[in-house]
Amino acid sequence: MKDKENLKIIWEADDGKDLMHILKLKLPDVILMDIRMPEIDSINAIRLIRQEFEDIKIIILTMYDDQEMITKMMEMGANAYLTKTTDAEEI
């Protein structure tokens, strides 16, 4: 995804472990996170982020429309979810 005039990508993480490491160095306003990640999965990443960084908004990006999984992530502290078919302008 390219920068838009009202959005700036400050970094990208390769996996959940990388995400948690980078968060200690540079805090974003919003995290756009894939539902499936190696090392630390999205559910555990959300839990860890919420323990340390309550104000960061978390948007889950998924190719699945699994209501049970989406509900679990929202209960864990995700703010929203989008499917991978969502247009870049909408994101």
PyMOL Python script that loads the backbone (N, CA, C, O; Angstrom):
from pymol import cmd

cmd.read_pdbstr("""\
ATOM      1  N   MET A   1       0.849  -1.174   0.000  1.00  0.00           N
ATOM      2  CA  MET A   1       0.000   0.000   0.000  1.00  0.00           C
ATOM      3  C   MET A   1       0.891   1.233   0.000  1.00  0.00           C
ATOM      4  O   MET A   1       1.862   1.309   0.754  1.00  0.00           O
ATOM      5  N   LYS A   2       0.561   2.182  -0.837  1.00  0.00           N
ATOM      6  CA  LYS A   2       1.337   3.410  -0.927  1.00  0.00           C
ATOM      7  C   LYS A   2       0.765   4.458   0.022  1.00  0.00           C
ATOM      8  O   LYS A   2      -0.402   4.394   0.410  1.00  0.00           O
ATOM      9  N   ASP A   3       1.610   5.429   0.391  1.00  0.00           N
ATOM     10  CA  ASP A   3       1.148   6.535   1.218  1.00  0.00           C
ATOM     11  C   ASP A   3       0.053   7.310   0.472  1.00  0.00           C
ATOM     12  O   ASP A   3       0.111   7.458  -0.749  1.00  0.00           O
ATOM     13  N   LYS A   4      -0.917   7.787   1.198  1.00  0.00           N
ATOM     14  CA  LYS A   4      -1.947   8.685   0.679  1.00  0.00           C
ATOM     15  C   LYS A   4      -1.736  10.011   1.384  1.00  0.00           C
ATOM     16  O   LYS A   4      -0.982  10.079   2.354  1.00  0.00           O
ATOM     17  N   GLU A   5      -2.393  11.077   0.911  1.00  0.00           N
ATOM     18  CA  GLU A   5      -2.132  12.369   1.518  1.00  0.00           C
ATOM     19  C   GLU A   5      -2.504  12.435   2.995  1.00  0.00           C
ATOM     20  O   GLU A   5      -1.880  13.191   3.740  1.00  0.00           O
ATOM     21  N   ASN A   6      -3.496  11.672   3.443  1.00  0.00           N
ATOM     22  CA  ASN A   6      -3.868  11.709   4.858  1.00  0.00           C
ATOM     23  C   ASN A   6      -3.352  10.500   5.632  1.00  0.00           C
ATOM     24  O   ASN A   6      -3.644  10.355   6.819  1.00  0.00           O
ATOM     25  N   LEU A   7      -2.583   9.626   4.965  1.00  0.00           N
ATOM     26  CA  LEU A   7      -1.995   8.456   5.612  1.00  0.00           C
ATOM     27  C   LEU A   7      -0.505   8.411   5.320  1.00  0.00           C
ATOM     28  O   LEU A   7      -0.066   8.755   4.223  1.00  0.00           O
ATOM     29  N   LYS A   8       0.260   7.990   6.296  1.00  0.00           N
ATOM     30  CA  LYS A   8       1.691   7.817   6.084  1.00  0.00           C
ATOM     31  C   LYS A   8       2.093   6.475   6.677  1.00  0.00           C
ATOM     32  O   LYS A   8       1.877   6.219   7.861  1.00  0.00           O
ATOM     33  N   ILE A   9       2.673   5.630   5.854  1.00  0.00           N
ATOM     34  CA  ILE A   9       3.182   4.350   6.334  1.00  0.00           C
ATOM     35  C   ILE A   9       4.535   4.615   6.977  1.00  0.00           C
ATOM     36  O   ILE A   9       5.455   5.099   6.317  1.00  0.00           O
ATOM     37  N   ILE A  10       4.661   4.300   8.268  1.00  0.00           N
ATOM     38  CA  ILE A  10       5.928   4.580   8.949  1.00  0.00           C
ATOM     39  C   ILE A  10       6.807   3.349   9.054  1.00  0.00           C
ATOM     40  O   ILE A  10       8.019   3.468   9.234  1.00  0.00           O
ATOM     41  N   TRP A  11       6.209   2.157   8.941  1.00  0.00           N
ATOM     42  CA  TRP A  11       6.979   0.917   8.900  1.00  0.00           C
ATOM     43  C   TRP A  11       6.081  -0.258   8.595  1.00  0.00           C
ATOM     44  O   TRP A  11       4.858  -0.175   8.705  1.00  0.00           O
ATOM     45  N   GLU A  12       6.716  -1.368   8.202  1.00  0.00           N
ATOM     46  CA  GLU A  12       6.014  -2.626   7.968  1.00  0.00           C
ATOM     47  C   GLU A  12       6.736  -3.710   8.749  1.00  0.00           C
ATOM     48  O   GLU A  12       7.965  -3.711   8.824  1.00  0.00           O
ATOM     49  N   ALA A  13       5.990  -4.618   9.320  1.00  0.00           N
ATOM     50  CA  ALA A  13       6.564  -5.736  10.079  1.00  0.00           C
ATOM     51  C   ALA A  13       6.417  -7.013   9.262  1.00  0.00           C
ATOM     52  O   ALA A  13       5.425  -7.194   8.556  1.00  0.00           O
ATOM     53  N   ASP A  14       7.404  -7.894   9.360  1.00  0.00           N
ATOM     54  CA  ASP A  14       7.370  -9.163   8.632  1.00  0.00           C
ATOM     55  C   ASP A  14       6.489 -10.203   9.307  1.00  0.00           C
ATOM     56  O   ASP A  14       5.942 -11.082   8.641  1.00  0.00           O
ATOM     57  N   ASP A  15       6.350 -10.108  10.631  1.00  0.00           N
ATOM     58  CA  ASP A  15       5.566 -11.089  11.384  1.00  0.00           C
ATOM     59  C   ASP A  15       5.208 -10.484  12.737  1.00  0.00           C
ATOM     60  O   ASP A  15       5.575  -9.347  13.035  1.00  0.00           O
ATOM     61  N   GLY A  16       4.492 -11.249  13.549  1.00  0.00           N
ATOM     62  CA  GLY A  16       4.044 -10.749  14.851  1.00  0.00           C
ATOM     63  C   GLY A  16       5.188 -10.401  15.791  1.00  0.00           C
ATOM     64  O   GLY A  16       5.095  -9.437  16.551  1.00  0.00           O
ATOM     65  N   LYS A  17       6.253 -11.168  15.747  1.00  0.00           N
ATOM     66  CA  LYS A  17       7.404 -10.896  16.601  1.00  0.00           C
ATOM     67  C   LYS A  17       8.070  -9.581  16.203  1.00  0.00           C
ATOM     68  O   LYS A  17       8.437  -8.777  17.059  1.00  0.00           O
ATOM     69  N   ASP A  18       8.221  -9.373  14.908  1.00  0.00           N
ATOM     70  CA  ASP A  18       8.789  -8.132  14.384  1.00  0.00           C
ATOM     71  C   ASP A  18       7.898  -6.944  14.747  1.00  0.00           C
ATOM     72  O   ASP A  18       8.390  -5.877  15.112  1.00  0.00           O
ATOM     73  N   LEU A  19       6.593  -7.139  14.643  1.00  0.00           N
ATOM     74  CA  LEU A  19       5.633  -6.097  15.014  1.00  0.00           C
ATOM     75  C   LEU A  19       5.852  -5.632  16.450  1.00  0.00           C
ATOM     76  O   LEU A  19       5.930  -4.431  16.710  1.00  0.00           O
ATOM     77  N   MET A  20       5.949  -6.566  17.370  1.00  0.00           N
ATOM     78  CA  MET A  20       6.101  -6.208  18.782  1.00  0.00           C
ATOM     79  C   MET A  20       7.447  -5.526  19.040  1.00  0.00           C
ATOM     80  O   MET A  20       7.537  -4.641  19.891  1.00  0.00           O
ATOM     81  N   HIS A  21       8.472  -5.922  18.326  1.00  0.00           N
ATOM     82  CA  HIS A  21       9.788  -5.283  18.476  1.00  0.00           C
ATOM     83  C   HIS A  21       9.742  -3.836  17.966  1.00  0.00           C
ATOM     84  O   HIS A  21      10.206  -2.922  18.648  1.00  0.00           O
ATOM     85  N   ILE A  22       9.192  -3.635  16.786  1.00  0.00           N
ATOM     86  CA  ILE A  22       9.147  -2.295  16.194  1.00  0.00           C
ATOM     87  C   ILE A  22       8.278  -1.348  17.019  1.00  0.00           C
ATOM     88  O   ILE A  22       8.579  -0.158  17.105  1.00  0.00           O
ATOM     89  N   LEU A  23       7.209  -1.856  17.625  1.00  0.00           N
ATOM     90  CA  LEU A  23       6.345  -1.002  18.449  1.00  0.00           C
ATOM     91  C   LEU A  23       7.106  -0.338  19.590  1.00  0.00           C
ATOM     92  O   LEU A  23       6.733   0.750  20.031  1.00  0.00           O
ATOM     93  N   LYS A  24       8.150  -0.969  20.064  1.00  0.00           N
ATOM     94  CA  LYS A  24       8.940  -0.390  21.154  1.00  0.00           C
ATOM     95  C   LYS A  24       9.822   0.757  20.650  1.00  0.00           C
ATOM     96  O   LYS A  24      10.328   1.552  21.442  1.00  0.00           O
ATOM     97  N   LEU A  25      10.002   0.837  19.328  1.00  0.00           N
ATOM     98  CA  LEU A  25      10.873   1.853  18.733  1.00  0.00           C
ATOM     99  C   LEU A  25      10.107   3.025  18.128  1.00  0.00           C
ATOM    100  O   LEU A  25      10.547   4.171  18.223  1.00  0.00           O
ATOM    101  N   LYS A  26       8.978   2.748  17.514  1.00  0.00           N
ATOM    102  CA  LYS A  26       8.233   3.797  16.815  1.00  0.00           C
ATOM    103  C   LYS A  26       6.744   3.489  16.872  1.00  0.00           C
ATOM    104  O   LYS A  26       6.291   2.499  16.298  1.00  0.00           O
ATOM    105  N   LEU A  27       5.987   4.324  17.556  1.00  0.00           N
ATOM    106  CA  LEU A  27       4.555   4.090  17.759  1.00  0.00           C
ATOM    107  C   LEU A  27       3.718   4.690  16.635  1.00  0.00           C
ATOM    108  O   LEU A  27       3.869   5.867  16.307  1.00  0.00           O
ATOM    109  N   PRO A  28       2.843   3.892  16.050  1.00  0.00           N
ATOM    110  CA  PRO A  28       1.902   4.410  15.056  1.00  0.00           C
ATOM    111  C   PRO A  28       0.599   4.835  15.727  1.00  0.00           C
ATOM    112  O   PRO A  28       0.363   4.518  16.894  1.00  0.00           O
ATOM    113  N   ASP A  29      -0.233   5.541  15.000  1.00  0.00           N
ATOM    114  CA  ASP A  29      -1.586   5.838  15.465  1.00  0.00           C
ATOM    115  C   ASP A  29      -2.494   4.639  15.212  1.00  0.00           C
ATOM    116  O   ASP A  29      -3.403   4.351  15.991  1.00  0.00           O
ATOM    117  N   VAL A  30      -2.223   3.939  14.091  1.00  0.00           N
ATOM    118  CA  VAL A  30      -3.066   2.824  13.653  1.00  0.00           C
ATOM    119  C   VAL A  30      -2.180   1.681  13.158  1.00  0.00           C
ATOM    120  O   VAL A  30      -1.171   1.910  12.491  1.00  0.00           O
ATOM    121  N   ILE A  31      -2.568   0.455  13.490  1.00  0.00           N
ATOM    122  CA  ILE A  31      -1.908  -0.736  12.951  1.00  0.00           C
ATOM    123  C   ILE A  31      -2.906  -1.440  12.051  1.00  0.00           C
ATOM    124  O   ILE A  31      -4.028  -1.728  12.465  1.00  0.00           O
ATOM    125  N   LEU A  32      -2.497  -1.718  10.819  1.00  0.00           N
ATOM    126  CA  LEU A  32      -3.268  -2.533   9.901  1.00  0.00           C
ATOM    127  C   LEU A  32      -2.597  -3.900   9.914  1.00  0.00           C
ATOM    128  O   LEU A  32      -1.502  -4.066   9.376  1.00  0.00           O
ATOM    129  N   MET A  33      -3.256  -4.878  10.530  1.00  0.00           N
ATOM    130  CA  MET A  33      -2.618  -6.156  10.832  1.00  0.00           C
ATOM    131  C   MET A  33      -3.347  -7.307  10.154  1.00  0.00           C
ATOM    132  O   MET A  33      -4.574  -7.392  10.198  1.00  0.00           O
ATOM    133  N   ASP A  34      -2.574  -8.192   9.525  1.00  0.00           N
ATOM    134  CA  ASP A  34      -3.137  -9.392   8.917  1.00  0.00           C
ATOM    135  C   ASP A  34      -3.624 -10.331  10.020  1.00  0.00           C
ATOM    136  O   ASP A  34      -3.014 -10.416  11.086  1.00  0.00           O
ATOM    137  N   ILE A  35      -4.707 -11.023   9.761  1.00  0.00           N
ATOM    138  CA  ILE A  35      -5.257 -11.956  10.750  1.00  0.00           C
ATOM    139  C   ILE A  35      -4.306 -13.132  10.979  1.00  0.00           C
ATOM    140  O   ILE A  35      -4.224 -13.646  12.095  1.00  0.00           O
ATOM    141  N   ARG A  36      -3.590 -13.561   9.943  1.00  0.00           N
ATOM    142  CA  ARG A  36      -2.652 -14.686  10.028  1.00  0.00           C
ATOM    143  C   ARG A  36      -1.233 -14.154   9.967  1.00  0.00           C
ATOM    144  O   ARG A  36      -0.833 -13.539   8.978  1.00  0.00           O
ATOM    145  N   MET A  37      -0.472 -14.393  11.027  1.00  0.00           N
ATOM    146  CA  MET A  37       0.922 -13.954  11.072  1.00  0.00           C
ATOM    147  C   MET A  37       1.774 -15.050  11.695  1.00  0.00           C
ATOM    148  O   MET A  37       1.342 -15.718  12.634  1.00  0.00           O
ATOM    149  N   PRO A  38       2.985 -15.236  11.175  1.00  0.00           N
ATOM    150  CA  PRO A  38       3.894 -16.189  11.817  1.00  0.00           C
ATOM    151  C   PRO A  38       4.441 -15.622  13.131  1.00  0.00           C
ATOM    152  O   PRO A  38       4.286 -14.436  13.422  1.00  0.00           O
ATOM    153  N   GLU A  39       5.067 -16.468  13.897  1.00  0.00           N
ATOM    154  CA  GLU A  39       5.718 -16.123  15.173  1.00  0.00           C
ATOM    155  C   GLU A  39       4.709 -15.808  16.276  1.00  0.00           C
ATOM    156  O   GLU A  39       4.541 -16.603  17.200  1.00  0.00           O
ATOM    157  N   ILE A  40       4.048 -14.679  16.195  1.00  0.00           N
ATOM    158  CA  ILE A  40       3.007 -14.302  17.163  1.00  0.00           C
ATOM    159  C   ILE A  40       1.743 -14.068  16.346  1.00  0.00           C
ATOM    160  O   ILE A  40       1.723 -13.175  15.499  1.00  0.00           O
ATOM    161  N   ASP A  41       0.686 -14.849  16.580  1.00  0.00           N
ATOM    162  CA  ASP A  41      -0.525 -14.682  15.779  1.00  0.00           C
ATOM    163  C   ASP A  41      -1.261 -13.404  16.164  1.00  0.00           C
ATOM    164  O   ASP A  41      -0.930 -12.760  17.159  1.00  0.00           O
ATOM    165  N   SER A  42      -2.253 -13.050  15.370  1.00  0.00           N
ATOM    166  CA  SER A  42      -2.935 -11.769  15.571  1.00  0.00           C
ATOM    167  C   SER A  42      -3.659 -11.685  16.910  1.00  0.00           C
ATOM    168  O   SER A  42      -3.690 -10.614  17.517  1.00  0.00           O
ATOM    169  N   ILE A  43      -4.234 -12.768  17.381  1.00  0.00           N
ATOM    170  CA  ILE A  43      -4.941 -12.725  18.669  1.00  0.00           C
ATOM    171  C   ILE A  43      -3.957 -12.414  19.798  1.00  0.00           C
ATOM    172  O   ILE A  43      -4.241 -11.568  20.645  1.00  0.00           O
ATOM    173  N   ASN A  44      -2.825 -13.076  19.819  1.00  0.00           N
ATOM    174  CA  ASN A  44      -1.821 -12.794  20.848  1.00  0.00           C
ATOM    175  C   ASN A  44      -1.196 -11.421  20.658  1.00  0.00           C
ATOM    176  O   ASN A  44      -0.885 -10.743  21.638  1.00  0.00           O
ATOM    177  N   ALA A  45      -1.007 -11.002  19.414  1.00  0.00           N
ATOM    178  CA  ALA A  45      -0.459  -9.663  19.158  1.00  0.00           C
ATOM    179  C   ALA A  45      -1.410  -8.589  19.687  1.00  0.00           C
ATOM    180  O   ALA A  45      -0.970  -7.627  20.316  1.00  0.00           O
ATOM    181  N   ILE A  46      -2.705  -8.748  19.436  1.00  0.00           N
ATOM    182  CA  ILE A  46      -3.682  -7.775  19.951  1.00  0.00           C
ATOM    183  C   ILE A  46      -3.599  -7.717  21.472  1.00  0.00           C
ATOM    184  O   ILE A  46      -3.570  -6.633  22.054  1.00  0.00           O
ATOM    185  N   ARG A  47      -3.560  -8.876  22.112  1.00  0.00           N
ATOM    186  CA  ARG A  47      -3.483  -8.925  23.577  1.00  0.00           C
ATOM    187  C   ARG A  47      -2.230  -8.189  24.069  1.00  0.00           C
ATOM    188  O   ARG A  47      -2.313  -7.398  25.009  1.00  0.00           O
ATOM    189  N   LEU A  48      -1.081  -8.438  23.453  1.00  0.00           N
ATOM    190  CA  LEU A  48       0.164  -7.791  23.862  1.00  0.00           C
ATOM    191  C   LEU A  48       0.139  -6.290  23.604  1.00  0.00           C
ATOM    192  O   LEU A  48       0.600  -5.502  24.430  1.00  0.00           O
ATOM    193  N   ILE A  49      -0.400  -5.900  22.458  1.00  0.00           N
ATOM    194  CA  ILE A  49      -0.491  -4.469  22.142  1.00  0.00           C
ATOM    195  C   ILE A  49      -1.373  -3.772  23.168  1.00  0.00           C
ATOM    196  O   ILE A  49      -1.013  -2.710  23.673  1.00  0.00           O
ATOM    197  N   ARG A  50      -2.508  -4.349  23.475  1.00  0.00           N
ATOM    198  CA  ARG A  50      -3.426  -3.730  24.441  1.00  0.00           C
ATOM    199  C   ARG A  50      -2.828  -3.645  25.850  1.00  0.00           C
ATOM    200  O   ARG A  50      -3.186  -2.743  26.607  1.00  0.00           O
ATOM    201  N   GLN A  51      -1.948  -4.540  26.209  1.00  0.00           N
ATOM    202  CA  GLN A  51      -1.301  -4.480  27.528  1.00  0.00           C
ATOM    203  C   GLN A  51      -0.377  -3.283  27.640  1.00  0.00           C
ATOM    204  O   GLN A  51      -0.251  -2.695  28.714  1.00  0.00           O
ATOM    205  N   GLU A  52       0.269  -2.915  26.547  1.00  0.00           N
ATOM    206  CA  GLU A  52       1.278  -1.853  26.593  1.00  0.00           C
ATOM    207  C   GLU A  52       0.881  -0.565  25.890  1.00  0.00           C
ATOM    208  O   GLU A  52       1.343   0.511  26.269  1.00  0.00           O
ATOM    209  N   PHE A  53       0.035  -0.656  24.876  1.00  0.00           N
ATOM    210  CA  PHE A  53      -0.256   0.509  24.036  1.00  0.00           C
ATOM    211  C   PHE A  53      -1.760   0.638  23.828  1.00  0.00           C
ATOM    212  O   PHE A  53      -2.267   0.303  22.757  1.00  0.00           O
ATOM    213  N   GLU A  54      -2.465   1.110  24.823  1.00  0.00           N
ATOM    214  CA  GLU A  54      -3.932   1.163  24.785  1.00  0.00           C
ATOM    215  C   GLU A  54      -4.490   2.092  23.722  1.00  0.00           C
ATOM    216  O   GLU A  54      -5.597   1.858  23.236  1.00  0.00           O
ATOM    217  N   ASP A  55      -3.759   3.144  23.338  1.00  0.00           N
ATOM    218  CA  ASP A  55      -4.309   4.159  22.441  1.00  0.00           C
ATOM    219  C   ASP A  55      -4.144   3.847  20.960  1.00  0.00           C
ATOM    220  O   ASP A  55      -4.757   4.513  20.126  1.00  0.00           O
ATOM    221  N   ILE A  56      -3.338   2.857  20.612  1.00  0.00           N
ATOM    222  CA  ILE A  56      -3.150   2.514  19.205  1.00  0.00           C
ATOM    223  C   ILE A  56      -4.422   1.853  18.677  1.00  0.00           C
ATOM    224  O   ILE A  56      -4.961   0.938  19.300  1.00  0.00           O
ATOM    225  N   LYS A  57      -4.887   2.318  17.542  1.00  0.00           N
ATOM    226  CA  LYS A  57      -6.038   1.705  16.887  1.00  0.00           C
ATOM    227  C   LYS A  57      -5.550   0.492  16.103  1.00  0.00           C
ATOM    228  O   LYS A  57      -4.503   0.547  15.458  1.00  0.00           O
ATOM    229  N   ILE A  58      -6.302  -0.598  16.157  1.00  0.00           N
ATOM    230  CA  ILE A  58      -5.925  -1.832  15.472  1.00  0.00           C
ATOM    231  C   ILE A  58      -7.024  -2.209  14.489  1.00  0.00           C
ATOM    232  O   ILE A  58      -8.180  -2.399  14.868  1.00  0.00           O
ATOM    233  N   ILE A  59      -6.644  -2.313  13.217  1.00  0.00           N
ATOM    234  CA  ILE A  59      -7.555  -2.759  12.174  1.00  0.00           C
ATOM    235  C   ILE A  59      -7.030  -4.103  11.670  1.00  0.00           C
ATOM    236  O   ILE A  59      -5.877  -4.213  11.254  1.00  0.00           O
ATOM    237  N   ILE A  60      -7.875  -5.101  11.712  1.00  0.00           N
ATOM    238  CA  ILE A  60      -7.514  -6.437  11.260  1.00  0.00           C
ATOM    239  C   ILE A  60      -7.869  -6.568   9.784  1.00  0.00           C
ATOM    240  O   ILE A  60      -8.961  -6.194   9.358  1.00  0.00           O
ATOM    241  N   LEU A  61      -6.936  -7.102   9.019  1.00  0.00           N
ATOM    242  CA  LEU A  61      -7.145  -7.342   7.598  1.00  0.00           C
ATOM    243  C   LEU A  61      -7.237  -8.852   7.396  1.00  0.00           C
ATOM    244  O   LEU A  61      -6.326  -9.589   7.773  1.00  0.00           O
ATOM    245  N   THR A  62      -8.327  -9.305   6.808  1.00  0.00           N
ATOM    246  CA  THR A  62      -8.542 -10.739   6.658  1.00  0.00           C
ATOM    247  C   THR A  62      -9.133 -11.086   5.305  1.00  0.00           C
ATOM    248  O   THR A  62      -9.861 -10.289   4.715  1.00  0.00           O
ATOM    249  N   MET A  63      -8.821 -12.269   4.818  1.00  0.00           N
ATOM    250  CA  MET A  63      -9.480 -12.751   3.606  1.00  0.00           C
ATOM    251  C   MET A  63     -10.659 -13.647   3.978  1.00  0.00           C
ATOM    252  O   MET A  63     -11.403 -14.098   3.107  1.00  0.00           O
ATOM    253  N   TYR A  64     -10.822 -13.897   5.256  1.00  0.00           N
ATOM    254  CA  TYR A  64     -11.894 -14.760   5.751  1.00  0.00           C
ATOM    255  C   TYR A  64     -13.049 -13.918   6.282  1.00  0.00           C
ATOM    256  O   TYR A  64     -12.853 -12.803   6.764  1.00  0.00           O
ATOM    257  N   ASP A  65     -14.232 -14.459   6.187  1.00  0.00           N
ATOM    258  CA  ASP A  65     -15.398 -13.808   6.776  1.00  0.00           C
ATOM    259  C   ASP A  65     -15.894 -14.709   7.903  1.00  0.00           C
ATOM    260  O   ASP A  65     -17.078 -15.037   7.979  1.00  0.00           O
ATOM    261  N   ASP A  66     -14.965 -15.105   8.779  1.00  0.00           N
ATOM    262  CA  ASP A  66     -15.245 -16.016   9.885  1.00  0.00           C
ATOM    263  C   ASP A  66     -15.733 -15.181  11.070  1.00  0.00           C
ATOM    264  O   ASP A  66     -14.932 -14.590  11.793  1.00  0.00           O
ATOM    265  N   GLN A  67     -17.033 -15.140  11.260  1.00  0.00           N
ATOM    266  CA  GLN A  67     -17.619 -14.282  12.292  1.00  0.00           C
ATOM    267  C   GLN A  67     -17.110 -14.613  13.689  1.00  0.00           C
ATOM    268  O   GLN A  67     -16.934 -13.711  14.507  1.00  0.00           O
ATOM    269  N   GLU A  68     -16.873 -15.875  13.975  1.00  0.00           N
ATOM    270  CA  GLU A  68     -16.367 -16.272  15.290  1.00  0.00           C
ATOM    271  C   GLU A  68     -14.976 -15.686  15.541  1.00  0.00           C
ATOM    272  O   GLU A  68     -14.706 -15.171  16.626  1.00  0.00           O
ATOM    273  N   MET A  69     -14.093 -15.763  14.538  1.00  0.00           N
ATOM    274  CA  MET A  69     -12.737 -15.219  14.665  1.00  0.00           C
ATOM    275  C   MET A  69     -12.776 -13.692  14.775  1.00  0.00           C
ATOM    276  O   MET A  69     -12.063 -13.109  15.591  1.00  0.00           O
ATOM    277  N   ILE A  70     -13.590 -13.062  13.971  1.00  0.00           N
ATOM    278  CA  ILE A  70     -13.715 -11.602  14.002  1.00  0.00           C
ATOM    279  C   ILE A  70     -14.233 -11.154  15.363  1.00  0.00           C
ATOM    280  O   ILE A  70     -13.714 -10.196  15.937  1.00  0.00           O
ATOM    281  N   THR A  71     -15.250 -11.836  15.882  1.00  0.00           N
ATOM    282  CA  THR A  71     -15.790 -11.507  17.204  1.00  0.00           C
ATOM    283  C   THR A  71     -14.716 -11.641  18.275  1.00  0.00           C
ATOM    284  O   THR A  71     -14.606 -10.782  19.151  1.00  0.00           O
ATOM    285  N   LYS A  72     -13.921 -12.709  18.217  1.00  0.00           N
ATOM    286  CA  LYS A  72     -12.846 -12.933  19.185  1.00  0.00           C
ATOM    287  C   LYS A  72     -11.837 -11.779  19.144  1.00  0.00           C
ATOM    288  O   LYS A  72     -11.408 -11.293  20.191  1.00  0.00           O
ATOM    289  N   MET A  73     -11.461 -11.347  17.949  1.00  0.00           N
ATOM    290  CA  MET A  73     -10.495 -10.248  17.836  1.00  0.00           C
ATOM    291  C   MET A  73     -11.063  -8.929  18.337  1.00  0.00           C
ATOM    292  O   MET A  73     -10.350  -8.134  18.951  1.00  0.00           O
ATOM    293  N   MET A  74     -12.328  -8.699  18.079  1.00  0.00           N
ATOM    294  CA  MET A  74     -12.951  -7.469  18.584  1.00  0.00           C
ATOM    295  C   MET A  74     -13.013  -7.508  20.111  1.00  0.00           C
ATOM    296  O   MET A  74     -12.798  -6.486  20.764  1.00  0.00           O
ATOM    297  N   GLU A  75     -13.303  -8.668  20.681  1.00  0.00           N
ATOM    298  CA  GLU A  75     -13.313  -8.810  22.140  1.00  0.00           C
ATOM    299  C   GLU A  75     -11.911  -8.610  22.719  1.00  0.00           C
ATOM    300  O   GLU A  75     -11.773  -8.091  23.827  1.00  0.00           O
ATOM    301  N   MET A  76     -10.883  -9.009  21.992  1.00  0.00           N
ATOM    302  CA  MET A  76      -9.497  -8.864  22.449  1.00  0.00           C
ATOM    303  C   MET A  76      -9.025  -7.410  22.389  1.00  0.00           C
ATOM    304  O   MET A  76      -8.061  -7.045  23.061  1.00  0.00           O
ATOM    305  N   GLY A  77      -9.698  -6.581  21.589  1.00  0.00           N
ATOM    306  CA  GLY A  77      -9.334  -5.170  21.546  1.00  0.00           C
ATOM    307  C   GLY A  77      -9.109  -4.579  20.174  1.00  0.00           C
ATOM    308  O   GLY A  77      -8.693  -3.425  20.069  1.00  0.00           O
ATOM    309  N   ALA A  78      -9.372  -5.340  19.104  1.00  0.00           N
ATOM    310  CA  ALA A  78      -9.282  -4.757  17.763  1.00  0.00           C
ATOM    311  C   ALA A  78     -10.380  -3.710  17.622  1.00  0.00           C
ATOM    312  O   ALA A  78     -11.459  -3.856  18.197  1.00  0.00           O
ATOM    313  N   ASN A  79     -10.109  -2.665  16.865  1.00  0.00           N
ATOM    314  CA  ASN A  79     -11.081  -1.596  16.683  1.00  0.00           C
ATOM    315  C   ASN A  79     -11.978  -1.812  15.467  1.00  0.00           C
ATOM    316  O   ASN A  79     -13.112  -1.337  15.429  1.00  0.00           O
ATOM    317  N   ALA A  80     -11.454  -2.537  14.470  1.00  0.00           N
ATOM    318  CA  ALA A  80     -12.218  -2.763  13.245  1.00  0.00           C
ATOM    319  C   ALA A  80     -11.576  -3.897  12.465  1.00  0.00           C
ATOM    320  O   ALA A  80     -10.481  -4.356  12.789  1.00  0.00           O
ATOM    321  N   TYR A  81     -12.283  -4.339  11.429  1.00  0.00           N
ATOM    322  CA  TYR A  81     -11.702  -5.324  10.520  1.00  0.00           C
ATOM    323  C   TYR A  81     -12.125  -4.992   9.106  1.00  0.00           C
ATOM    324  O   TYR A  81     -13.189  -4.417   8.874  1.00  0.00           O
ATOM    325  N   LEU A  82     -11.282  -5.362   8.174  1.00  0.00           N
ATOM    326  CA  LEU A  82     -11.560  -5.189   6.751  1.00  0.00           C
ATOM    327  C   LEU A  82     -11.207  -6.482   6.039  1.00  0.00           C
ATOM    328  O   LEU A  82     -10.310  -7.209   6.465  1.00  0.00           O
ATOM    329  N   THR A  83     -11.910  -6.765   4.958  1.00  0.00           N
ATOM    330  CA  THR A  83     -11.516  -7.916   4.168  1.00  0.00           C
ATOM    331  C   THR A  83     -10.435  -7.487   3.179  1.00  0.00           C
ATOM    332  O   THR A  83     -10.308  -6.306   2.856  1.00  0.00           O
ATOM    333  N   LYS A  84      -9.662  -8.453   2.707  1.00  0.00           N
ATOM    334  CA  LYS A  84      -8.571  -8.138   1.780  1.00  0.00           C
ATOM    335  C   LYS A  84      -9.066  -7.665   0.431  1.00  0.00           C
ATOM    336  O   LYS A  84      -8.274  -7.201  -0.389  1.00  0.00           O
ATOM    337  N   THR A  85     -10.365  -7.772   0.184  1.00  0.00           N
ATOM    338  CA  THR A  85     -10.921  -7.258  -1.061  1.00  0.00           C
ATOM    339  C   THR A  85     -11.319  -5.789  -0.937  1.00  0.00           C
ATOM    340  O   THR A  85     -11.790  -5.190  -1.904  1.00  0.00           O
ATOM    341  N   THR A  86     -11.133  -5.209   0.247  1.00  0.00           N
ATOM    342  CA  THR A  86     -11.469  -3.805   0.465  1.00  0.00           C
ATOM    343  C   THR A  86     -10.568  -2.925  -0.398  1.00  0.00           C
ATOM    344  O   THR A  86      -9.353  -3.121  -0.450  1.00  0.00           O
ATOM    345  N   ASP A  87     -11.170  -1.971  -1.059  1.00  0.00           N
ATOM    346  CA  ASP A  87     -10.454  -1.039  -1.927  1.00  0.00           C
ATOM    347  C   ASP A  87      -9.497  -0.168  -1.095  1.00  0.00           C
ATOM    348  O   ASP A  87      -9.830   0.220   0.024  1.00  0.00           O
ATOM    349  N   ALA A  88      -8.334   0.134  -1.630  1.00  0.00           N
ATOM    350  CA  ALA A  88      -7.329   0.938  -0.928  1.00  0.00           C
ATOM    351  C   ALA A  88      -7.881   2.297  -0.506  1.00  0.00           C
ATOM    352  O   ALA A  88      -7.518   2.809   0.553  1.00  0.00           O
ATOM    353  N   GLU A  89      -8.742   2.877  -1.310  1.00  0.00           N
ATOM    354  CA  GLU A  89      -9.357   4.165  -0.958  1.00  0.00           C
ATOM    355  C   GLU A  89     -10.201   4.053   0.306  1.00  0.00           C
ATOM    356  O   GLU A  89     -10.211   4.969   1.129  1.00  0.00           O
ATOM    357  N   GLU A  90     -10.906   2.940   0.466  1.00  0.00           N
ATOM    358  CA  GLU A  90     -11.732   2.739   1.662  1.00  0.00           C
ATOM    359  C   GLU A  90     -10.864   2.576   2.900  1.00  0.00           C
ATOM    360  O   GLU A  90     -11.215   3.069   3.972  1.00  0.00           O
ATOM    361  N   ILE A  91      -9.731   1.886   2.762  1.00  0.00           N
ATOM    362  CA  ILE A  91      -8.821   1.701   3.898  1.00  0.00           C
ATOM    363  C   ILE A  91      -8.340   3.051   4.368  1.00  0.00           C
ATOM    364  O   ILE A  91      -7.561   3.132   5.318  1.00  0.00           O
TER     365      ILE A  91
END
""", "prot")
cmd.dss("prot")
cmd.show_as("cartoon", "prot")
cmd.util.cbc("prot")
cmd.orient("prot")
